[in-house]
Amino acid sequence: MERTLKRTLCLLLFMLTCLLVHGAVMAEDGEKAETTLIGEYHWNRGHSGDLKAVFTPTGEGTWDVSFYFDFRDKPHIYTGTAEGSMDGRLSGEVKTENKKRTFSFEGAFSDGVFEGNHEELTPERAGQTGTLTLK
């Protein structure tokens, strides 16, 4: 009987350990959850369109970000990084698919809506290029 009790306790301890490890892994995966925001962009030269931004946490207040949009009837994905807060100020930089052009963005959240500006950072075209809104 004592042997059966030891086996039962060992089995229970093993199951508890598995549950704790599983819970820790689930918590870690939960912290890596993406945040997807939908909105629109406006280009100073008269173009506007739908915009989707996917933020993947990389640390405290930092994210990898991908912007999905169509421009002149072609789909684009600009990727880069962002830092700040999802309920305050947020800024970042993204590059075009071929990595030849870099854009920055900055703005702030108010009542769950991000409003900001985007700017091209290449020397020949530096300056504000438009606005973006996401929620």
Residue pairs with C-beta under 8 A, 6 or more apart in sequence:
31 57
32 56
32 57
33 57
34 54
34 55
34 56
35 54
35 55
35 63
35 86
36 52
36 53
36 54
36 55
37 52
37 53
37 55
37 114
37 134
37 135
38 50
38 51
38 52
38 53
38 134
38 135
39 50
39 51
39 53
39 114
39 132
39 133
39 134
39 135
40 48
40 49
40 50
40 51
40 132
40 133
41 48
41 49
41 51
41 69
41 118
41 130
41 131
41 132
42 48
42 130
42 131
42 132
43 71
43 129
43 130
44 128
44 129
44 130
47 71
47 72
49 69
49 70
49 71
50 69
50 70
51 67
51 68
51 69
51 132
51 134
52 67
52 68
52 69
53 65
53 66
53 67
53 68
53 134
54 65
54 66
54 68
55 63
55 64
55 65
55 82
55 86
56 63
56 64
56 65
57 63
58 64
58 81
61 83
61 84
61 85
62 81
62 82
62 83
63 81
63 82
63 83
63 92
64 79
64 80
64 81
64 82
65 79
65 80
65 81
65 82
65 92
65 94
66 77
66 78
66 79
66 94
67 76
67 77
67 78
67 79
67 94
68 75
68 76
68 77
69 75
69 76
70 76
76 96
76 97
77 97
78 94
78 95
78 96
78 97
78 103
79 94
79 95
80 92
80 93
80 94
80 95
80 102
81 92
81 93
82 90
82 91
82 92
82 105
83 90
83 91
83 92
84 90
84 91
84 92
85 109
86 109
87 109
88 108
88 109
89 106
89 107
89 108
90 106
90 107
90 108
90 109
90 114
90 116
91 104
91 105
91 106
91 107
91 116
92 104
92 105
92 106
93 102
93 103
93 104
93 105
93 121
94 102
94 103
94 105
95 101
95 102
95 103
96 102
96 103
101 120
101 122
102 120
102 121
102 122
103 118
103 119
103 120
103 121
103 129
104 118
104 119
104 121
105 116
105 117
105 118
105 119
105 132
106 116
106 117
107 114
107 115
107 116
107 117
107 132
108 114
108 115
108 116
112 135
113 133
113 134
113 135
114 132
114 133
114 134
114 135
115 131
115 132
115 133
116 131
116 132
116 133
117 128
117 130
117 131
117 132
118 128
118 129
118 130
118 131
118 132
119 126
119 127
119 128
119 129
120 126
120 127
120 129
